[in-house]
C-alpha cells in the first residue's frame, strides 16, 4: 500500500484542468477526451494506487465536463480500456510480472486470462481505444459530454451503475 511517487493524480489534475481553462475566453470550442482505465470503475487486487488514480481521473473528467459546458467544451469523460497488452508500455517490466503473479499466471498466459474473463472473449487492441477516442473527439459525438465508454470486451465488473 506504500505510495512511492507522490499522489497518484499529481500529473493528471493540473494538466487536464489547465487544458480546459485554456478554452476560457479564447472563443474556441472543442472536445477533451480522457483515457483512463476500467480500474477506475472496478477494483483490482494489488493495484490500489493505480485504481485510485484512474477513479480520480474519471471524476475529474466529470467535473470538467460540468465546468466546460458553458464554454462549449465537451469533456467526454473517458475511454476506459481494459487489458490492452499489445503495444502498451504499461505492460513492460514490473507491472506485467506483478499482474501475472496476482492472477496466478505468467506473462505469456496473462492475455489469455484477460480475454477469457471478458464476456465477448476478445482481446482489446490499441486501435479499439483509438476508435473510441476518435468518436468522442469528432462531431459524431457533438452533443455528448460527461460520458464514459468502456472498451473492455465486456468486463461485467465495470458496468456503470
C-alpha positions in Angstrom: 0.0 0.0 0.0 3.0 2.3 0.0 2.9 5.1 -2.5 6.4 5.7 -3.8 5.9 8.6 -6.3 3.6 11.1 -4.7 -0.1 11.5 -5.1 -1.4 9.3 -7.9 -3.2 12.2 -9.5 -0.3 14.7 -9.3 0.1 14.8 -13.1 -3.5 14.5 -14.5 -5.1 17.2 -12.4 -3.1 20.2 -13.3 -2.7 19.1 -16.9 -6.3 18.5 -17.7 -7.8 21.3 -15.6 -5.5 23.8 -17.2 -6.3 22.4 -20.6 -10.0 23.1 -20.1 -9.2 26.5 -18.6 -7.3 27.4 -21.8 -10.6 27.4 -23.6 -12.0 30.0 -21.3 -12.1 33.4 -23.0 -10.4 32.0 -26.2 -13.6 31.7 -28.2 -12.6 28.2 -29.1 -14.9 25.2 -28.5 -13.8 21.7 -28.7 -13.6 18.2 -27.2 -11.4 16.9 -24.4 -11.1 13.2 -24.2 -9.6 11.4 -21.2 -8.2 7.8 -21.4 -8.4 6.3 -18.0 -9.0 2.6 -17.3 -11.6 0.0 -16.3 -9.8 0.1 -13.0 -11.4 3.5 -12.3 -14.7 1.6 -12.0 -13.7 -1.8 -11.0 -11.3 -2.6 -8.2 -8.4 -4.9 -8.9 -6.2 -6.8 -6.4 -2.8 -5.4 -5.7 -3.3 -2.2 -7.7 -4.8 0.2 -5.2 -2.7 3.2 -6.3 -3.4 2.6 -10.0 -7.2 2.1 -9.3 -7.3 5.2 -7.2 -5.6 7.4 -9.8 -7.9 6.2 -12.5 -11.1 6.7 -10.4 -9.8 10.2 -9.7 -9.3 10.8 -13.4 -12.9 9.7 -14.2 -14.3 12.0 -11.6 -12.1 14.9 -12.7 -13.4 14.5 -16.2 -17.0 14.7 -14.9 -16.2 17.8 -13.0 -14.5 19.4 -16.0 -17.5 18.4 -18.2 -19.7 20.5 -15.9 -17.2 23.4 -15.9 -16.5 23.3 -19.6 -20.1 23.1 -20.9 -20.8 26.9 -20.7 -17.8 27.5 -22.9 -18.9 24.8 -25.4 -16.1 22.5 -24.3 -17.1 18.8 -24.4 -15.3 16.7 -21.9 -16.3 13.2 -22.8 -15.2 11.6 -19.6 -13.2 8.7 -20.6 -12.4 5.9 -22.8 -11.9 3.1 -20.3 -9.7 0.3 -21.8 -9.1 -3.0 -20.1 -6.0 -5.1 -20.6 -4.6 -3.7 -23.7 -1.4 -5.8 -23.7 -0.3 -5.3 -27.3 1.6 -2.1 -27.9 1.2 -0.7 -24.4 4.3 0.3 -22.4 2.4 -0.2 -19.1 2.9 -4.0 -19.6 6.7 -3.7 -19.8 8.8 -4.6 -16.8 7.5 -5.0 -13.3 3.8 -4.2 -13.9 3.4 -7.2 -16.3 5.0 -9.6 -13.8 3.0 -8.2 -10.8 -0.3 -8.6 -12.7 0.6 -12.0 -13.9 1.5 -13.1 -10.4 -1.7 -11.6 -9.0 -3.7 -13.8 -11.3 -1.6 -16.9 -10.9 -0.2 -17.0 -14.4 2.9 -16.0 -16.3 3.4 -13.2 -18.8 2.5 -15.5 -21.7 -0.8 -16.5 -20.1 -1.9 -13.1 -19.0 -3.6 -12.0 -22.2 -5.5 -15.3 -22.5 -6.6 -14.9 -18.8 -8.0 -11.4 -19.5 -9.6 -12.5 -22.8 -11.3 -15.4 -21.1 -12.5 -13.0 -18.3 -14.3 -10.8 -20.8 -17.9 -11.7 -21.9 -17.0 -11.4 -25.6 -13.8 -13.4 -25.3 -11.9 -10.9 -27.4 -8.6 -9.2 -26.9 -8.7 -5.4 -26.7 -6.3 -3.7 -29.1 -4.8 -0.2 -29.3 -6.9 0.5 -32.4 -10.0 -0.2 -30.4 -9.1 2.6 -28.0 -8.2 4.9 -30.8 -11.6 4.4 -32.5 -13.4 5.2 -29.3 -11.3 8.3 -28.7 -11.9 9.4 -32.3 -15.6 9.0 -31.9 -15.6 11.2 -28.7 -13.4 13.8 -30.2 -15.3 14.0 -33.5 -18.5 15.7 -34.5 -20.1 12.3 -34.3 -20.5 13.0 -30.6 -21.1 16.7 -30.9 -24.0 16.6 -28.4 -22.2 14.4 -25.9 -20.3 15.4 -22.8 -19.6 13.8 -19.4 -19.7 10.2 -20.8 -17.8 7.0 -20.3 -17.1 4.4 -23.0 -15.8 1.2 -21.7 -13.7 -0.6 -24.3 -13.2 -3.9 -22.5 -14.8 -6.7 -24.5 -17.4 -7.0 -21.8 -16.0 -6.7 -18.3 -19.1 -7.1 -16.2 -17.4 -5.6 -13.1 -17.0 -2.3 -14.9 -20.7 -1.9 -15.9 -21.5 1.7 -14.9 -24.2 1.8 -12.2 
